[in-house]
């Protein structure tokens, strides 16, 4: 039976690298994958899943209005799909998550989702909330805080490297805007903001 998987972490844990490696593993065995990424994330160009270590591949874009099950069914008319992989899964909607569940349950295609669990204010992203609620398997990908402890939080920083406490939940950025920290250092940095 195919399953819906959610691999989550703080920033810089290698989520995209792990996704690309998973896709490569399927392809190396003669299997076909279908990759999706969020249209909102244009850091490395739209329609691209890119790893900080330099690997990148093309992917199908998703936005709020896209029915992911329909996209998979359309693609199945042209080729076999052995696995669906989703990058930036935190940007999925509730409907998207349930559509992906039907891909696993009714189309018997495993779905592997990779994303952040929380935003810079420690609030669950919508996609992550629903993946945590209904995914068959949930696994944390670990990264480390500069202190050496496990990083679980995403601290937003300004241009000078100072912690940011307020703002929109979604602001696309990489190492220039976010630092992965353990909870203790995350709270200390926020407490220092006046």
C-alpha positions in Angstrom: 0.0 0.0 0.0 1.3 3.4 -1.0 1.8 6.0 1.8 1.8 9.7 2.3 5.1 10.8 4.0 6.1 14.1 5.6 9.8 14.9 6.1 10.2 18.1 8.0 12.9 20.2 9.6 14.2 23.6 10.3 16.0 25.6 7.5 19.3 24.1 6.1 18.7 20.5 7.0 19.0 19.3 3.4 15.3 18.7 2.6 15.7 19.5 -1.1 18.9 17.5 -1.3 17.2 14.5 0.3 14.2 14.9 -2.1 16.5 15.0 -5.1 18.4 11.9 -3.9 15.1 10.1 -3.4 14.1 10.9 -6.9 17.4 9.8 -8.3 17.2 6.5 -6.4 13.8 5.8 -8.1 15.1 6.8 -11.5 18.3 4.7 -11.1 16.0 1.7 -10.7 14.1 2.5 -13.9 11.2 4.1 -12.1 9.5 7.4 -12.9 9.0 10.3 -10.5 6.9 13.5 -10.7 8.3 16.5 -8.8 6.4 19.5 -7.5 7.5 22.8 -6.0 5.7 25.9 -4.8 5.3 28.7 -7.3 5.8 31.2 -4.5 9.4 30.1 -4.0 11.4 31.7 -6.8 14.9 31.9 -5.1 16.5 29.6 -7.7 14.1 30.3 -10.5 10.5 29.2 -10.8 9.8 25.5 -11.6 13.2 24.4 -10.1 14.1 22.3 -7.1 17.5 23.4 -6.1 19.8 22.2 -3.3 22.4 24.4 -1.7 25.1 21.8 -2.8 24.4 22.7 -6.4 22.0 20.0 -7.6 18.8 21.2 -9.4 16.0 19.7 -11.5 12.9 21.0 -13.1 9.6 20.5 -11.3 5.9 21.1 -11.8 4.7 24.2 -10.0 1.8 24.2 -7.6 -0.2 27.2 -6.3 -3.4 27.4 -4.3 -5.7 26.9 -7.3 -3.9 23.7 -8.6 -5.6 20.3 -8.0 -2.5 18.1 -7.4 -4.5 14.9 -7.9 -5.7 16.2 -11.3 -2.1 17.1 -12.2 -0.9 13.6 -11.4 -3.8 12.0 -13.3 -3.0 14.2 -16.4 0.7 13.1 -16.2 -0.4 9.4 -15.9 -2.0 9.6 -19.3 1.5 10.2 -20.7 3.7 8.0 -18.5 3.9 5.7 -15.5 4.6 7.5 -12.2 6.2 5.5 -9.4 6.5 8.3 -6.8 5.4 11.9 -6.3 7.8 14.2 -4.5 6.8 17.6 -3.1 9.3 20.3 -2.2 8.4 23.3 0.0 5.4 21.3 1.3 4.7 23.9 4.0 3.1 25.9 1.2 0.5 23.2 0.5 -3.1 24.0 1.3 -5.4 21.7 3.3 -7.0 20.7 0.0 -3.6 19.9 -1.5 -2.7 17.6 1.4 -6.0 15.7 1.1 -5.5 15.5 -2.7 -2.1 14.0 -2.1 -3.6 11.5 0.3 -5.9 10.3 -2.4 -2.9 9.9 -4.8 -1.4 7.5 -2.3 -4.7 5.8 -1.3 -6.5 5.5 -4.6 -3.8 5.7 -7.2 -1.4 3.6 -5.2 1.5 6.1 -5.7 3.8 6.9 -2.8 3.9 10.7 -2.0 7.0 12.1 -0.3 6.6 15.7 1.0 9.5 17.8 2.3 9.1 21.1 4.1 9.4 23.3 7.1 7.3 22.6 10.2 6.9 26.2 11.5 7.5 29.8 10.4 9.7 32.3 12.1 7.1 32.9 14.9 6.9 29.2 15.7 3.5 28.9 14.0 2.7 25.8 12.0 2.4 26.3 8.3 -0.9 25.2 6.8 0.6 22.4 4.7 2.7 21.2 7.6 -0.3 21.3 10.0 -2.3 19.0 7.7 0.6 16.7 6.8 1.3 16.3 10.6 -2.4 15.5 11.0 -2.9 12.9 8.2 0.5 11.6 6.9 1.1 7.9 7.3 4.7 8.5 8.2 6.4 11.6 9.7 10.1 12.0 10.0 12.3 14.9 11.2 15.4 15.7 9.2 17.9 17.1 11.6 20.2 20.1 11.4 22.2 21.8 14.1 22.2 25.2 15.9 25.6 27.0 16.0 25.8 25.8 19.7 25.8 22.2 18.5 22.3 21.3 19.7 19.6 20.1 17.4 18.0 23.1 15.6 14.2 23.1 15.5 13.4 26.7 15.0 13.7 29.2 12.1 14.9 32.7 13.2 14.2 35.4 10.7 16.9 38.1 10.5 17.1 41.5 9.0 19.9 42.8 6.7 22.1 43.5 9.7 21.6 39.9 11.1 19.3 41.0 13.9 16.3 38.9 14.9 12.9 39.9 13.5 9.8 39.3 15.6 7.0 40.6 13.5 6.0 40.4 9.8 4.2 38.2 7.3 4.3 34.5 8.0 5.8 33.9 4.5 8.8 35.7 3.3 10.9 33.8 0.8 14.6 33.7 1.7 17.6 31.6 2.4 20.7 32.1 4.6 20.3 35.8 4.1 17.0 35.9 5.9 16.9 32.8 8.2 19.0 31.0 10.7 18.2 27.5 12.1 18.5 27.5 15.9 17.7 25.4 18.9 14.6 26.5 20.8 16.7 28.0 23.7 18.8 30.3 21.4 15.7 31.1 19.3 13.9 32.4 22.4 17.0 34.3 23.6 17.3 36.0 20.2 13.7 37.0 20.2 13.8 38.2 23.8 16.7 40.5 22.9 14.5 42.3 20.3 13.1 45.5 21.7 
